[in-house]
């Protein structure tokens, strides 16, 4: 979601006063608070008389840029004010906005076409806002064609279907969703934005309405919004909706926002990101002392997936590419892990060293998971990245033998009567990437199949999973059957659901694990 912070707007009484009195500190604090809350753009709307508006826009831009390097969105119907904003801005700003009104087509479009700025496009013309989706689409199609004729690519356009209040038209939300879906279908490269809070104008409980609207709009195709980014409840709804509709790969944006305190309950004693940074700095310092990697790091705040910074900030001039690989993997930077792996292997770095650096990172990811600073999606993504590194290294291992002997064999499965597999699959992945040979029998595995597989596979450890209480008896029966078969010193661990020490005693298992990291620790302890 591209968030355009809405708070620097001269139609708000307190902002209008600040502009009139030239209260720079007030404007700077509005900019800083929105930047800290995760805004991608800061909207700048002077809302003053056309004669003074260009000067007011310049004053606002200069003050905002003195405290924030976020790109700006110059919000005006006055071409002179827009041009003043373009020239005052350090970065090419977004223009808000073009509509089908002749004055805007003649005044705003030429500026956007000349400077190739991102541009908000409104679904209205001189006749107002059409009541139906198709009427709005007619205006949008015409404006998109006009923009294309000026050499503007669709990805520069932020099309606003125009949200009207539910208080005066109980079909307004339905019309908005229909328009969003049509825009997405016809112009897939364009962005779709809106003044989201318009939907609730005149209603009580506006925040509740806005949250519900945002979730449905995101599912329909909304990928930008002009909102108050400091509204945690609304931001939580947006992050959740993006995650639930598949627009947040590996749940990283949601989890990062939670760690940073942008949504949910922020950590009280210390910022979680600082905790992660310190933990990983200590980790790499230990690697340095062991002679494995250099710890010449500069810590910076976390960034979103695919960026160049994170819990371990990148050292641009570092010669230690293996340490950089470790940083990238712990930072969940999948693209960078892939690129570094290719570069290292192609430059004839020992592939075993590449694998060792990746496993070192995985160990730290596991520790962060244990301390609730990383969550299941990070754990799974780290495992996938380690597998990708291993696959890339395989061709370079020819002539060196394999990657070394496996630590041991683990037979894994969800017991009879239970079909839950999420926890089991995570355990299997973690054991595999930590050097164990795993045979996963799947779900609803009867006692007889466990016994047959144990005789054939000859495991060192049998791991039985079960989420439901009815799994306890099949666990007990499977463990007893394998022990009675006399297959040697096989260890048994159980996990899932409400497993505790009482259940362990009942089933006869050697240990129980609360999560995948603990399962690996148990196996490591047994294997010496």
C-alpha positions in Angstrom: 0.0 0.0 0.0 1.4 3.4 -1.0 0.4 5.7 1.8 0.0 9.4 1.1 0.0 11.3 4.4 -3.0 13.7 4.4 -2.3 15.9 7.5 -0.5 18.9 5.9 -3.7 20.4 4.5 -4.7 24.1 4.7 -8.4 23.2 4.9 -7.6 22.0 8.5 -8.0 25.0 10.8 -4.7 24.3 12.7 -2.7 24.0 9.5 -4.3 27.1 8.1 -3.2 29.0 11.2 0.3 27.6 10.9 0.6 28.7 7.3 -0.8 32.2 8.1 1.5 32.6 11.1 4.5 30.9 9.4 4.7 28.4 12.3 7.4 26.2 10.8 7.8 24.0 13.9 4.1 22.9 13.6 4.5 21.9 10.0 7.8 20.1 10.6 6.2 18.1 13.4 3.3 17.1 11.1 5.8 15.9 8.5 7.9 14.0 11.0 5.0 12.3 12.7 3.7 11.0 9.3 7.2 10.0 8.2 7.7 8.0 11.4 4.3 6.4 11.0 5.4 4.9 7.6 4.0 7.4 5.0 5.4 7.0 1.5 4.4 10.5 0.3 3.5 13.6 2.2 0.6 15.6 0.7 1.1 19.3 0.6 -2.1 21.4 0.3 -1.9 25.1 1.2 -5.6 25.8 0.6 -4.9 29.5 0.4 -5.9 32.2 -2.0 -4.6 31.6 -5.6 -2.5 34.7 -5.5 -0.6 33.7 -2.4 -0.8 29.9 -2.9 2.5 29.5 -4.9 4.5 31.3 -2.2 2.7 29.3 0.5 3.4 26.0 -1.3 7.1 26.9 -1.5 7.2 27.7 2.2 5.5 24.4 3.1 7.8 22.4 0.7 11.0 23.9 2.1 10.0 23.3 5.7 8.9 19.7 5.1 12.0 18.9 3.2 14.2 20.3 6.0 13.1 17.4 8.2 12.0 14.6 5.8 13.3 13.2 2.5 10.0 11.6 1.6 8.6 12.5 -1.9 5.8 15.0 -1.8 2.4 15.2 -3.3 1.6 18.8 -4.3 -2.2 19.1 -3.9 -3.8 22.0 -5.8 -6.0 22.9 -8.7 -3.8 26.0 -9.4 -1.2 25.3 -12.1 1.0 28.1 -10.8 1.0 26.5 -7.3 1.8 23.1 -8.8 4.7 24.5 -10.8 6.0 26.3 -7.8 5.9 23.0 -5.9 7.6 21.1 -8.7 10.5 23.6 -8.8 10.8 23.8 -5.0 10.9 20.0 -4.4 14.2 18.1 -4.2 12.5 15.1 -5.7 10.0 15.0 -8.5 6.6 15.2 -6.7 3.3 13.7 -7.4 0.6 16.2 -8.6 -2.8 16.0 -7.1 -4.8 16.3 -9.3 -6.1 16.0 -12.9 -9.8 15.6 -13.6 -12.1 15.8 -16.6 -12.8 19.5 -15.9 -11.6 21.6 -18.7 -9.6 24.0 -16.5 -7.6 21.0 -15.1 -7.1 19.4 -18.4 -5.8 22.7 -19.8 -3.8 23.6 -16.7 -2.6 20.5 -14.9 -2.1 17.9 -17.7 0.5 20.0 -19.6 2.6 20.2 -16.4 2.4 16.5 -15.6 3.2 15.7 -19.3 6.2 18.0 -19.4 7.7 16.8 -16.1 6.4 13.2 -16.2 5.3 13.4 -12.6 3.2 10.8 -10.8 -0.4 12.1 -11.2 -3.6 11.6 -9.3 -6.5 11.2 -11.8 -10.0 11.9 -10.6 -13.2 10.4 -11.9 -15.1 13.6 -12.3 -15.7 16.2 -15.0 -17.5 19.5 -15.4 -20.8 17.6 -14.8 -19.6 16.4 -11.4 -19.1 12.8 -10.1 -21.1 10.2 -12.0 -23.4 8.2 -9.8 -22.6 4.8 -11.4 -19.3 3.0 -12.0 -19.6 3.0 -15.8 -20.0 6.8 -15.8 -16.8 7.2 -13.8 -15.0 4.7 -16.1 -15.9 6.8 -19.1 -14.1 9.8 -17.6 -11.2 7.7 -16.5 -10.7 6.2 -20.0 -10.7 9.6 -21.6 -8.2 11.0 -19.1 -5.9 7.9 -19.3 -5.8 8.4 -23.1 -5.0 12.1 -22.7 -2.1 11.2 -20.3 -0.8 8.6 -22.7 -0.9 11.1 -25.5 1.5 13.3 -23.4 3.9 10.4 -23.2 3.0 9.4 -19.6 3.2 5.7 -18.7 0.2 4.1 -16.9 2.3 3.3 -13.9 2.6 7.1 -13.2 -1.1 7.4 -12.8 -2.9 7.2 -9.4 -6.6 6.8 -10.4 -9.1 7.9 -7.8 -12.6 6.5 -8.3 -13.8 9.2 -5.8 -15.4 7.9 -2.6 -18.6 9.6 -1.5 -20.1 9.3 1.9 -22.2 6.3 2.9 -24.3 8.8 4.9 -26.0 10.2 1.9 -25.9 7.2 -0.5 -25.9 3.7 0.9 -24.7 2.4 -2.5 -21.5 4.6 -2.4 -19.2 1.8 -1.2 -20.6 -0.7 -3.7 -20.1 1.8 -6.5 -16.5 2.5 -5.3 -15.7 -1.3 -5.2 -17.1 -1.8 -8.6 -15.2 1.1 -10.1 -11.9 -0.1 -8.5 -12.3 -3.5 -10.0 -13.0 -2.1 -13.4 -10.0 0.2 -13.2 -7.8 -2.8 -12.2 -9.1 -4.9 -15.1 -8.7 -2.2 -17.7 -5.5 -0.4 -16.5 -3.5 -3.1 -14.5 -0.3 -1.0 -14.6 -2.0 2.1 -13.0 -2.2 2.6 -9.3 -5.6 3.1 -7.6 -5.9 5.6 -4.8 -8.6 7.4 -2.8 -9.4 9.7 0.0 -10.4 6.7 2.1 -12.0 8.5 5.1 -14.6 10.1 2.8 -16.7 7.0 3.0 -17.5 7.7 6.7 -18.1 11.4 6.6 -21.1 12.4 8.7 -21.2 9.1 10.5 -20.5 8.1 14.1 -17.7 5.5 14.6 -15.9 6.7 11.5 -12.7 4.7 12.3 -14.7 1.4 12.3 -16.3 2.2 8.9 -12.9 3.2 7.4 -11.3 0.0 8.5 -14.0 -2.2 7.0 -14.0 -0.2 3.8 -10.2 -0.3 3.4 -10.1 -4.1 3.7 -12.7 -4.6 1.0 -11.2 -1.9 -1.2 -7.8 -3.6 -1.0 -9.3 -6.9 -2.1 -10.9 -5.1 -5.0 -7.5 -3.6 -6.1 -6.8 -0.5 -4.1 -3.0 -0.1 -3.7 -2.8 3.5 -2.5 -4.7 5.8 -0.1 -4.6 9.3 1.1 -4.9 8.8 4.9 -3.7 9.8 8.3 -0.7 7.4 8.6 -0.6 7.9 12.4 -4.0 6.1 12.7 -2.8 2.7 14.0 -6.2 1.0 13.8 -6.6 1.9 10.1 -3.0 1.0 9.3 -3.5 -2.4 11.1 -6.6 -3.0 8.9 -4.6 -2.2 5.8 -1.6 -4.3 6.6 -3.9 -7.2 7.6 -6.0 -6.9 4.4 -2.9 -6.9 2.2 -1.5 -10.0 4.0 -4.8 -11.9 3.7 -5.3 -11.1 0.0 -1.8 -12.3 -0.9 -0.3 -8.8 -1.5 2.3 -9.2 1.3 4.6 -12.1 0.4 5.7 -14.1 3.4 3.8 -11.7 5.7 7.0 -9.6 6.0 5.4 -6.1 5.8 2.8 -7.0 8.5 5.4 -8.6 10.8 7.8 -5.7 10.3 5.1 -3.1 11.0 4.2 -5.0 14.2 7.9 -5.1 15.3 8.3 -1.4 14.7 5.2 -0.6 16.7 3.3 0.8 13.7 0.5 -1.6 14.4 -0.5 -3.6 17.4 0.9 -3.1 20.9 4.3 -1.5 20.7 7.1 -2.9 22.8 7.3 -0.9 26.0 10.8 -1.1 27.2 12.8 -1.0 24.0 12.1 -0.8 20.3 12.1 -4.3 18.9 14.1 -3.4 15.9 16.9 -2.1 18.1 16.7 -5.3 20.0 17.2 -7.3 16.8 20.0 -5.0 15.6 21.9 -5.4 18.9 21.3 -9.2 18.9 22.6 -9.6 15.4 25.6 -7.3 16.0 26.5 -9.5 19.0 26.1 -12.5 16.8 28.4 -11.3 14.1 30.9 -10.1 16.7 31.1 -13.7 17.9 31.7 -14.8 14.3 34.4 -12.3 14.1 36.1 -13.5 17.2 35.9 -17.0 15.9 37.6 -16.0 12.7 34.5 -16.8 10.6 33.4 -13.3 9.5 34.3 -9.6 9.9 32.0 -7.6 12.2 32.7 -4.2 10.7 29.0 -3.2 10.6 27.1 0.0 10.8 23.6 -0.5 12.2 20.7 1.3 10.7 16.9 1.1 11.1 15.1 -1.8 9.5 13.6 -1.4 6.0 11.0 -3.2 4.0 11.7 -6.4 2.1 14.1 -6.0 -0.8 15.8 -2.8 0.6 19.4 -2.5 1.4 19.1 -2.2 5.2 17.6 -4.2 8.0 18.4 -5.7 11.4 21.9 -5.9 10.1 22.7 -2.9 8.1 24.7 -3.3 4.9 28.3 -2.1 4.8 28.7 -0.9 1.3 32.5 -1.0 1.3 32.8 -4.3 3.1 35.1 -6.8 1.5 33.6 -9.7 3.4 30.9 -11.0 1.1 30.2 -14.0 3.2 29.3 -11.7 6.2 27.1 -9.7 3.8 25.3 -12.9 2.8 24.7 -13.6 6.5 23.3 -10.1 6.9 21.0 -10.4 3.9 19.6 -13.7 5.0 18.8 -12.6 8.5 17.3 -9.4 7.1 14.9 -11.5 5.0 16.3 -9.9 1.8 15.6 -12.7 -0.6 16.7 -11.0 -3.8 20.0 -10.0 -2.3 20.6 -13.5 -0.9 20.1 -14.8 -4.4 22.4 -12.3 -6.0 25.2 -12.6 -3.4 25.0 -16.4 -3.7 25.5 -16.3 -7.4 28.3 -13.7 -7.1 30.2 -15.7 -4.5 29.9 -19.0 -6.3 30.9 -17.5 -9.7 33.9 -15.8 -8.1 35.1 -19.3 -6.9 34.5 -18.8 -3.2 34.4 -22.2 -1.5 30.8 -23.4 -1.8 31.1 -25.0 1.6 31.9 -21.5 3.1 28.8 -20.1 1.4 26.7 -22.8 3.0 28.3 -22.3 6.4 27.6 -18.6 6.2 23.9 -19.3 5.4 23.6 -21.8 8.2 25.1 -19.3 10.6 22.4 -16.8 9.6 19.7 -19.5 10.0 20.9 -20.1 13.5 20.4 -16.5 14.4 16.9 -16.4 12.7 16.0 -19.4 15.0 17.2 -17.5 18.0 15.2 -14.4 17.0 12.2 -16.7 16.6 12.6 -18.1 20.0 12.7 -14.6 21.5 9.5 -13.6 19.6 11.3 -11.0 17.5 10.8 -13.1 14.4 7.7 -15.1 13.6 6.7 -18.3 11.7 6.7 -16.5 8.2 10.3 -15.3 8.8 11.3 -18.8 9.9 9.8 -20.4 6.8 11.2 -17.8 4.4 14.7 -18.2 5.9 14.4 -21.9 5.4 13.4 -21.4 1.8 16.3 -19.1 1.2 18.7 -21.6 2.7 17.4 -24.3 0.4 17.8 -22.0 -2.6 21.5 -21.4 -1.5 22.0 -25.1 -1.1 20.6 -25.8 -4.6 22.8 -23.1 -6.1 25.9 -24.5 -4.5 25.3 -28.1 -5.5 26.9 -27.9 -9.0 30.0 -26.3 -7.4 30.4 -29.1 -4.9 31.4 -31.7 -7.5 34.8 -33.1 -6.8 34.5 -32.1 -3.2 32.2 -34.9 -2.2 28.8 -34.1 -0.8 28.1 -31.5 1.8 29.2 -33.8 4.6 27.3 -36.6 6.4 23.8 -35.9 7.8 23.5 -35.4 11.5 20.9 -38.2 11.7 17.6 -39.6 10.4 14.2 -38.3 11.5 11.0 -40.1 10.8 8.1 -37.5 10.9 4.3 -37.7 10.6 1.0 -36.6 12.0 -0.7 -39.5 13.8 -3.9 -41.3 12.9 -7.1 -39.4 13.1 -5.4 -36.0 12.7 -4.9 -34.1 9.5 -3.1 -31.0 10.8 0.2 -30.5 9.0 1.3 -26.8 9.3 3.4 -27.4 12.4 4.7 -30.7 11.2 5.8 -29.2 7.9 7.7 -26.4 9.6 9.5 -28.9 11.8 10.4 -31.0 8.7 11.8 -27.9 6.9 13.8 -26.8 9.9 15.3 -30.3 10.5 16.2 -30.6 6.8 18.0 -27.3 6.6 19.8 -28.1 9.8 21.4 -31.1 8.4 19.0 -34.0 9.1 17.7 -36.6 6.7 13.9 -36.4 7.1 11.3 -38.8 5.9 7.8 -37.2 6.2 5.0 -39.7 6.2 2.3 -37.0 5.9 -0.9 -36.8 8.0 -3.4 -39.3 9.4 -0.6 -41.9 9.6 -1.7 -45.2 11.3 0.5 -47.0 13.8 1.2 -49.8 11.3 2.7 -47.4 8.8 4.9 -45.7 11.4 6.3 -49.2 12.3 6.8 -50.2 8.7 8.6 -47.0 7.9 10.8 -47.2 11.0 11.9 -50.7 10.0 12.8 -49.5 6.5 14.2 -46.1 7.2 16.0 -47.0 10.5 15.6 -43.5 12.1 17.5 -42.0 15.0 14.5 -40.0 16.0 10.8 -40.5 15.5 8.8 -37.2 15.6 5.0 -37.5 16.0 2.7 -34.6 15.5 -0.9 -34.1 16.6 -3.0 -31.1 17.2 -6.1 -32.7 18.6 -6.5 -34.4 21.9 -7.5 -37.6 20.2 -4.0 -37.8 18.9 -2.6 -38.9 22.3 -3.6 -42.5 22.1 -2.2 -43.0 18.5 1.0 -41.4 19.7 1.3 -43.8 22.6 0.5 -46.8 20.4 2.9 -45.9 17.7 5.8 -45.3 20.2 5.1 -48.6 21.9 5.0 -50.5 18.6 8.3 -49.2 17.4 10.0 -49.8 20.8 8.6 -53.4 20.9 10.1 -54.0 17.5 13.6 -53.6 19.0 15.0 -51.2 16.4 17.8 -49.9 18.6 18.2 -46.7 20.5 15.4 -44.7 18.8 14.4 -41.4 20.4 10.8 -40.2 20.3 9.6 -36.6 20.4 6.0 -35.3 20.2 4.6 -31.9 19.5 1.5 -29.9 18.5 -1.7 -28.5 20.1 -1.8 -28.8 23.9 1.2 -31.1 24.3 2.8 -30.8 27.7 4.8 -32.9 30.2 1.7 -34.9 31.2 1.0 -35.9 27.6 4.7 -36.8 27.2 4.5 -39.2 30.2 1.2 -40.6 28.9 2.6 -41.4 25.4 6.0 -42.6 26.6 7.9 -40.1 24.5 11.4 -39.0 25.4 10.6 -35.3 25.0 8.1 -32.8 23.6 8.8 -29.7 21.6 6.8 -26.5 21.6 8.0 -25.4 18.2 10.3 -26.2 15.3 13.4 -24.5 16.8 13.0 -26.6 20.0 12.6 -29.8 17.8 16.0 -29.1 16.2 17.6 -28.5 19.6 16.2 -31.8 20.9 17.6 -33.7 17.9 21.0 -31.9 18.2 21.2 -32.9 21.9 20.5 -36.5 21.1 22.9 -36.7 18.2 25.7 -35.1 20.2 
